[in-house]
Amino acid sequence: MAGQIARLEDRGVVAVTGADARTFLDGLATAKVASAPEGSCGYGALLTPQGKILFDFLGHATADGIVLDCPAAAAADLARRLGFYKLRAKVAVADVSGEYAVLAGWNGAAPIAGAGFDPRHGGLGWRAVVPAASAEAAMAASGAAIVGDADWQAHRIGLAIPEAGRDFAYGDAFPHDADLDQFGGVDFKKGCYVGQEVVSRMQHRGLARRRIVVVEAEAELPAAGTEIVVGAKAVGTLGSSAGRRGLALVRLDRVKEALDAGAEIAADGRALRFSLPEWARFGWPETTAAD
């Protein structure tokens, strides 16, 4: 199989360059994004002091620093936020989304030059940040079938990998809510970073209640953002979907309670079925946690 390759139109690029680029970024992010092993990307996030996700990104090493592959809508804000932390560090931060393109290859697509394997899941394949002017040529030369962003989204959803802006909102979700701890997006042994105390406490005390899980229905799922209810009680929110399969951010305890009781869980009047992703190291709570 030649595999598939796509240009991810909704991804932007922030460049962090300079002598201190990698130590600067690793000191802020939830994981060692800037010092990922050769041939792979690093995945991590920047948090609020209260431990909620401000931005998440994949980091790609370059000769003079690192480039961050992030949601295009958040790139300018991410660059500004990183600029606040520069102080005397020998770094330069810039939103270069207009100059670069983000490519993804999967299902056996041979990596192009400079590509790094996505650390979140083996099935995701690789990512690459290339000059926008040469993106089409790079895709054509890869030998993979060139497909659209919708094909990438369906592939991602099939593997149950959440994406910011589609499955969780910046400023609202903790890393555990968005399953970052499952994908190596949080390094619980690294040094301090903004929001670390809250995230560490959630990990060691088992305080995570919300998670992104798999949701399915007999018909096409409603739009992202649709409330999921048991009777009149909200238990979560739908995220992205591809046909009858999608992702949802839910209170695990409330969904488990409904499942045990045989109660219908629905969104916009459509009955839903739930399951944990195959990669999940968490389970359904055995009892309902107190609010």
FENFEN-V492507 format. One record per residue. N is the residue number from 1. PHI is phi in degrees with one decimal (none if undefined). BURIAL is 1 if it has 16 or more other C-alpha atoms within 10 Angstrom, else 0. D_CENTER is the distance of its C-alpha to the mean C-alpha in Angstrom with 2 decimals. Layout:
BEGIN
N&PHI&BURIAL&D_CENTER, N&PHI&BURIAL&D_CENTER
END
This chain:
BEGIN
1&none&0&26.80, 2&-75.1&0&25.91, 3&83.1&1&22.30, 4&-129.8&1&20.34, 5&-140.3&1&19.01, 6&-145.1&1&17.55, 7&-91.8&1&17.12, 8&-89.4&1&13.89, 9&-65.6&0&15.80, 10&-96.2&0&13.21, 11&-108.4&1&11.77, 12&-113.6&1&13.81, 13&-137.1&1&15.00, 14&-118.0&1&16.23, 15&-97.9&1&18.85, 16&-119.3&1&19.85, 17&-124.8&1&23.23, 18&117.7&1&26.30, 19&-60.0&0&27.86, 20&-100.8&1&25.69, 21&-54.6&1&22.31, 22&-73.7&1&20.75, 23&-67.2&1&22.35, 24&-59.9&1&21.55, 25&-70.3&1&17.79, 26&-65.6&1&17.76, 27&-76.7&1&19.85, 28&-106.5&1&17.37, 29&-80.9&1&13.89, 30&-71.0&1&12.88, 31&-140.5&1&13.21, 32&-81.4&1&15.50, 33&-59.6&1&13.33, 34&-84.7&1&16.60, 35&-124.7&1&18.55, 36&-66.3&1&16.58, 37&-58.7&0&19.18, 38&-57.7&0&20.73, 39&88.0&0&19.34, 40&-139.1&1&15.71, 41&-98.6&1&12.86, 42&-107.0&1&11.68, 43&-121.0&1&8.23, 44&-169.6&1&8.54, 45&-147.4&1&8.97, 46&-112.6&1&12.19, 47&-113.2&1&13.67, 48&-78.8&1&16.78, 49&-59.4&0&19.83, 50&-85.6&0&19.34, 51&89.0&1&16.06, 52&-94.6&1&13.75, 53&-74.6&1&10.59, 54&-91.3&1&12.01, 55&-151.9&1&9.44, 56&-127.9&1&6.40, 57&-164.2&1&7.21, 58&-106.6&1&8.58, 59&-103.4&1&12.27, 60&-119.2&1&15.18, 61&-69.8&1&18.62, 62&-128.9&0&21.55, 63&-64.2&0&25.25, 64&-119.4&0&25.27, 65&156.3&1&21.92, 66&-152.7&1&18.27, 67&-114.5&1&16.26, 68&-105.0&1&12.79, 69&-92.1&1&10.76, 70&-140.2&1&9.11, 71&-57.8&1&9.62, 72&-58.0&1&13.39, 73&-66.4&0&14.38, 74&-105.8&1&13.18, 75&-60.3&1&14.57, 76&-63.6&1&18.06, 77&-67.8&0&17.18, 78&-63.2&1&15.07, 79&-60.4&1&18.12, 80&-64.2&0&20.46, 81&-62.4&0&18.79, 82&-62.2&1&18.88, 83&-62.2&0&22.43, 84&-62.9&0&23.44, 85&-93.0&0&22.92, 86&-60.6&1&24.85, 87&48.4&0&28.26, 88&-101.2&0&30.31, 89&-64.4&0&27.63, 90&-84.9&0&28.45, 91&-139.6&1&25.36, 92&-127.1&1&24.82, 93&-123.7&1&21.69, 94&-150.0&1&21.47, 95&-81.2&1&19.41, 96&-114.7&1&20.40, 97&-57.8&1&18.42, 98&-71.4&0&21.83, 99&-99.7&0&22.81, 100&-129.3&1&19.96, 101&-125.5&1&17.99, 102&-105.7&1&14.81, 103&-113.3&1&15.73, 104&-130.2&1&14.22, 105&-129.3&1&16.67, 106&-151.5&1&16.70, 107&55.6&1&19.37, 108&92.8&0&21.55, 109&-63.5&1&21.30, 110&-67.3&1&22.91, 111&-61.4&1&20.88, 112&-86.5&1&22.30, 113&-59.1&0&23.48, 114&84.4&1&20.94, 115&-75.0&1&18.06, 116&-129.8&1&15.85, 117&-72.9&1&14.45, 118&-67.4&1&10.73, 119&-77.2&1&10.81, 120&-71.9&1&8.28, 121&-162.2&1&10.96, 122&-58.3&0&14.33, 123&-76.1&1&14.43, 124&-73.0&1&11.74, 125&82.3&1&14.41, 126&-122.0&1&14.36, 127&-128.6&1&13.28, 128&-146.6&1&15.97, 129&-109.2&1&16.83, 130&-128.8&1&20.40, 131&-55.6&0&23.02, 132&-57.8&1&22.79, 133&-66.5&0&26.47, 134&-109.0&0&26.10, 135&-61.7&1&22.98, 136&-63.2&1&25.15, 137&-65.1&0&27.48, 138&-64.5&1&24.81, 139&-66.2&1&23.49, 140&-64.6&0&27.10, 141&-73.1&0&28.06, 142&-68.9&1&25.35, 143&83.2&0&27.32, 144&-84.6&1&24.33, 145&-71.4&1&24.46, 146&-82.4&1&23.02, 147&-126.7&0&21.07, 148&-95.1&0&19.29, 149&-60.2&1&15.81, 150&-61.4&0&16.59, 151&-67.3&0&17.08, 152&-62.9&1&13.68, 153&-62.2&1&12.16, 154&-63.7&1&14.67, 155&-64.5&1&13.86, 156&-60.4&1&10.14, 157&-65.0&1&11.43, 158&-59.6&1&14.24, 159&-91.0&1&12.23, 160&63.8&1&10.50, 161&-100.4&1&6.86, 162&-68.9&1&5.18, 163&-137.6&1&4.23, 164&-60.8&1&5.74, 165&85.0&0&9.40, 166&-112.9&0&9.68, 167&-115.7&1&8.77, 168&-154.7&1&8.96, 169&-104.6&1&10.88, 170&-61.3&1&10.96, 171&84.7&0&14.02, 172&-119.4&0&14.15, 173&-110.1&1&11.68, 174&-81.2&1&12.17, 175&-54.0&1&9.76, 176&-66.3&1&11.57, 177&-57.1&1&11.15, 178&-92.1&1&7.40, 179&66.3&1&8.32, 180&-61.0&1&7.18, 181&-65.7&1&10.84, 182&-81.7&1&10.80, 183&-109.5&1&8.78, 184&76.4&1&10.85, 185&-80.5&1&8.62, 186&-130.8&1&11.83, 187&-102.1&1&15.22, 188&-81.6&1&17.87, 189&-114.1&0&20.68, 190&-78.5&0&20.04, 191&-70.1&0&21.95, 192&-66.1&0&21.48, 193&-150.3&1&18.75, 194&-61.3&1&18.56, 195&86.9&1&17.89, 196&-60.5&1&18.42, 197&-60.2&0&21.28, 198&-65.5&0&19.56, 199&-65.3&1&16.64, 200&-63.5&1&19.31, 201&-65.0&0&21.50, 202&-62.2&1&19.04, 203&-67.7&0&18.55, 204&-81.4&0&22.26, 205&-102.4&0&23.65, 206&62.1&0&21.42, 207&-93.6&0&20.74, 208&-69.1&1&17.41, 209&-107.5&1&18.50, 210&-97.6&1&15.57, 211&-147.3&1&12.99, 212&-93.2&1&11.04, 213&-129.1&1&13.50, 214&-87.3&1&15.06, 215&-130.8&1&17.63, 216&-138.5&1&20.45, 217&-146.0&1&23.61, 218&-78.1&0&26.85, 219&-129.9&0&26.18, 220&-57.1&0&23.38, 221&-70.6&1&21.00, 222&-63.9&1&21.40, 223&-66.1&0&19.20, 224&-56.8&1&15.88, 225&97.6&1&17.03, 226&-67.3&1&20.02, 227&-71.8&1&21.13, 228&-102.4&1&21.59, 229&-132.2&1&24.97, 230&-119.1&1&27.56, 231&65.1&0&30.78, 232&-102.3&0&30.37, 233&-97.9&0&27.83, 234&-74.1&1&24.17, 235&-123.4&1&21.80, 236&168.8&1&18.44, 237&-140.6&1&16.82, 238&-69.8&1&15.82, 239&-109.9&1&12.54, 240&-74.9&1&12.30, 241&-148.9&1&15.00, 242&-133.1&1&17.01, 243&71.2&0&20.56, 244&-94.6&0&21.23, 245&-118.8&1&17.96, 246&-160.1&1&14.82, 247&-121.9&1&12.45, 248&-147.5&1&13.68, 249&-95.4&1&13.15, 250&-131.6&1&16.54, 251&-79.8&1&18.99, 252&-58.9&1&19.60, 253&-66.1&1&23.17, 254&-70.8&1&24.13, 255&-67.2&1&22.90, 256&-61.7&1&24.65, 257&-61.1&1&27.75, 258&-67.3&1&27.86, 259&-62.2&0&27.44, 260&-64.3&0&30.20, 261&-86.4&0&32.41, 262&72.1&0&31.97, 263&-80.7&0&31.01, 264&-75.1&1&29.35, 265&-112.4&1&25.77, 266&-139.6&1&25.34, 267&-138.2&1&23.59, 268&53.4&0&25.99, 269&80.8&0&28.65, 270&-102.6&0&26.87, 271&-66.9&1&26.82, 272&-119.1&1&23.55, 273&-115.4&0&23.00, 274&-124.4&1&20.30, 275&-152.2&0&19.24, 276&-82.9&1&16.93, 277&-59.7&1&14.58, 278&-64.6&0&16.66, 279&-89.6&0&14.55, 280&-64.4&0&14.74, 281&-104.3&0&16.85, 282&-111.1&0&17.46, 283&-131.0&0&20.07, 284&-72.3&1&21.62, 285&-60.5&0&23.71, 286&-80.0&0&27.38, 287&-135.2&0&28.59, 288&-80.6&0&27.56, 289&-75.0&0&26.56, 290&-71.7&0&28.61, 291&-75.3&0&27.24
END
